[in-house]
């Protein structure tokens, strides 16, 4: 069962909620096929990008319509940033919001 976000995680989210899209660092890793390795690390298959991913700009060519044109495209929400195991550690959303076991942000 998924835990509820902590007060600190919610506070971090609230501090950027109005500019959520700006948090993205445009690394593009979420636009490639990913799987969990044996040790729990996220393995990114850089040979398998989304067909709408522009390798030069690291931007989506159909961004405004991405959820309609690509059923596998997932919105990065607070819950995804906090709990999705396939979100790479380098993801700016994940780094901003997740807490380590000692209670500090994963920055």
Secondary structure, 3 states (H helix, E strand, C coil): CCCCCCHHHHHHHHHHHHHHHHHCCCCCHHHEEEEECCCCCEEEEEEEECCCEECCCCEECCHHHHHHHCCCCCCCCHHHHHHCCCCCCCCHHHHHHCECCCCCECC
